[in-house]
Amino acid sequence: MAVAAPTLTLVIDHVGWRWAFGAVGLAGLVWAGYWARRGAEGPYAPGAPEGTGADTVVVPYRRILLSGTWLSAALGAFAACLVPVGHGLLTRRRSRPPLGAGAGALMCLAGGAVALFAVTDAVWLKVLLMLGPMAPTSS
């Protein structure tokens, strides 16, 4: 994100937003080509040499897609997609001073939540921070 966002901004500024889609597609093709040439499966892949995990178990997709890990990641990603919509609705009406100040206060709260997230080890608190005050930072 640290490289992609400024790069896409430059592409949009210089040649238009439509070219940003092409740039992302081209970057994906370059990465796929690089991975096909240089990447490799791990030691647990089928057909790996003896002693490196060739006796792995094949897990059906149904079991993976219904696991708590996958479901929570999918629901979290879905919720993260809703955040920019809500943030856009808030900032669209920013001409009114109380709401503009409120949006700024929310961003300050989100910044504090990110700082607290970095120093806490309590999982319940991290989940609470991600679902609440840190949500506006996703947009």
MODELLER restraints for C-alpha pairs under 7 A, 6 or more apart:
rsr = mdl.restraints
at = mdl.atoms
rsr.add(forms.Gaussian(group=physical.xy_distance, feature=features.Distance(at['CA:8:A'], at['CA:20:A']), mean=5.98, stdev=0.5))
rsr.add(forms.Gaussian(group=physical.xy_distance, feature=features.Distance(at['CA:11:A'], at['CA:19:A']), mean=6.89, stdev=0.5))
rsr.add(forms.Gaussian(group=physical.xy_distance, feature=features.Distance(at['CA:11:A'], at['CA:20:A']), mean=6.06, stdev=0.5))
rsr.add(forms.Gaussian(group=physical.xy_distance, feature=features.Distance(at['CA:12:A'], at['CA:19:A']), mean=6.92, stdev=0.5))
rsr.add(forms.Gaussian(group=physical.xy_distance, feature=features.Distance(at['CA:12:A'], at['CA:20:A']), mean=6.10, stdev=0.5))
rsr.add(forms.Gaussian(group=physical.xy_distance, feature=features.Distance(at['CA:43:A'], at['CA:52:A']), mean=5.43, stdev=0.5))
rsr.add(forms.Gaussian(group=physical.xy_distance, feature=features.Distance(at['CA:43:A'], at['CA:53:A']), mean=6.09, stdev=0.5))
rsr.add(forms.Gaussian(group=physical.xy_distance, feature=features.Distance(at['CA:44:A'], at['CA:52:A']), mean=6.40, stdev=0.5))
rsr.add(forms.Gaussian(group=physical.xy_distance, feature=features.Distance(at['CA:44:A'], at['CA:53:A']), mean=4.56, stdev=0.5))
rsr.add(forms.Gaussian(group=physical.xy_distance, feature=features.Distance(at['CA:44:A'], at['CA:54:A']), mean=5.80, stdev=0.5))
rsr.add(forms.Gaussian(group=physical.xy_distance, feature=features.Distance(at['CA:44:A'], at['CA:56:A']), mean=6.43, stdev=0.5))
rsr.add(forms.Gaussian(group=physical.xy_distance, feature=features.Distance(at['CA:45:A'], at['CA:54:A']), mean=6.69, stdev=0.5))
rsr.add(forms.Gaussian(group=physical.xy_distance, feature=features.Distance(at['CA:46:A'], at['CA:54:A']), mean=5.90, stdev=0.5))
rsr.add(forms.Gaussian(group=physical.xy_distance, feature=features.Distance(at['CA:47:A'], at['CA:54:A']), mean=6.31, stdev=0.5))
rsr.add(forms.Gaussian(group=physical.xy_distance, feature=features.Distance(at['CA:48:A'], at['CA:54:A']), mean=5.29, stdev=0.5))
rsr.add(forms.Gaussian(group=physical.xy_distance, feature=features.Distance(at['CA:64:A'], at['CA:70:A']), mean=6.83, stdev=0.5))
rsr.add(forms.Gaussian(group=physical.xy_distance, feature=features.Distance(at['CA:65:A'], at['CA:71:A']), mean=6.83, stdev=0.5))
rsr.add(forms.Gaussian(group=physical.xy_distance, feature=features.Distance(at['CA:80:A'], at['CA:138:A']), mean=6.60, stdev=0.5))
rsr.add(forms.Gaussian(group=physical.xy_distance, feature=features.Distance(at['CA:83:A'], at['CA:135:A']), mean=6.51, stdev=0.5))
rsr.add(forms.Gaussian(group=physical.xy_distance, feature=features.Distance(at['CA:83:A'], at['CA:136:A']), mean=6.41, stdev=0.5))
rsr.add(forms.Gaussian(group=physical.xy_distance, feature=features.Distance(at['CA:83:A'], at['CA:138:A']), mean=6.97, stdev=0.5))
rsr.add(forms.Gaussian(group=physical.xy_distance, feature=features.Distance(at['CA:83:A'], at['CA:139:A']), mean=6.53, stdev=0.5))
rsr.add(forms.Gaussian(group=physical.xy_distance, feature=features.Distance(at['CA:84:A'], at['CA:139:A']), mean=4.75, stdev=0.5))
rsr.add(forms.Gaussian(group=physical.xy_distance, feature=features.Distance(at['CA:87:A'], at['CA:136:A']), mean=6.69, stdev=0.5))
rsr.add(forms.Gaussian(group=physical.xy_distance, feature=features.Distance(at['CA:94:A'], at['CA:100:A']), mean=4.46, stdev=0.5))
rsr.add(forms.Gaussian(group=physical.xy_distance, feature=features.Distance(at['CA:107:A'], at['CA:136:A']), mean=6.80, stdev=0.5))
rsr.add(forms.Gaussian(group=physical.xy_distance, feature=features.Distance(at['CA:109:A'], at['CA:133:A']), mean=6.17, stdev=0.5))
rsr.add(forms.Gaussian(group=physical.xy_distance, feature=features.Distance(at['CA:110:A'], at['CA:133:A']), mean=4.75, stdev=0.5))
rsr.add(forms.Gaussian(group=physical.xy_distance, feature=features.Distance(at['CA:110:A'], at['CA:134:A']), mean=4.65, stdev=0.5))
rsr.add(forms.Gaussian(group=physical.xy_distance, feature=features.Distance(at['CA:110:A'], at['CA:136:A']), mean=6.58, stdev=0.5))
rsr.add(forms.Gaussian(group=physical.xy_distance, feature=features.Distance(at['CA:110:A'], at['CA:137:A']), mean=6.44, stdev=0.5))
rsr.add(forms.Gaussian(group=physical.xy_distance, feature=features.Distance(at['CA:113:A'], at['CA:129:A']), mean=6.08, stdev=0.5))
rsr.add(forms.Gaussian(group=physical.xy_distance, feature=features.Distance(at['CA:113:A'], at['CA:133:A']), mean=5.99, stdev=0.5))
rsr.add(forms.Gaussian(group=physical.xy_distance, feature=features.Distance(at['CA:113:A'], at['CA:134:A']), mean=5.80, stdev=0.5))
rsr.add(forms.Gaussian(group=physical.xy_distance, feature=features.Distance(at['CA:114:A'], at['CA:134:A']), mean=6.26, stdev=0.5))
rsr.add(forms.Gaussian(group=physical.xy_distance, feature=features.Distance(at['CA:117:A'], at['CA:126:A']), mean=5.74, stdev=0.5))
rsr.add(forms.Gaussian(group=physical.xy_distance, feature=features.Distance(at['CA:117:A'], at['CA:129:A']), mean=6.87, stdev=0.5))
